[in-house]
Amino acid sequence: MPLTRDFKDTIRARTERDVAFREALLEEGVECLLAGDVETGKSVLRDYINATIGFSELGRLADKSPKSLMRMLGPQGNPQARNLFEIIGCLQEREGMHLKVQAVR
């Protein structure tokens, strides 16, 4: 389901003014991927990228075509682990944060 313009604008505005929200959005996307919810993880990462760095800038940082990145994270996309972790690495570096995995019972 395509996002409405209002939703995209709302997310972008919130990420611009709220660093904690922006970081939580990236963290949520990665947590979904680690939990095996790949579709939600890709969707959240797409929202994060669209609201922050944009696919053009991410493509420059990752040395990949922006269209290829959009396809990878699209509903039918099936990115290789190497590409997915490279994307996450670029996003972390750009955000100035480092996510780490912690085991919880």
C-alpha angles and dihedrals in degrees: 000000000000117000119247118245090243092057093049091049091048093052092045093050092048094049091050094055103030118057093181091055092048092051092045090053091055091044092050092052092052093044090053090052092049091049090055096253093126097164094054091042092053091046093051092046090051090052091048093049094046091049096045128015101008126221094270093059092041089052090053092049094045094039090235135120112270089224090053090051091049090051092048092055095038124106092266094038122119106186120193114246090247091057094043093051091045090054091048090048092052091048092050092049093048091048092047093234137111121216118207132190118241124189114234128183 
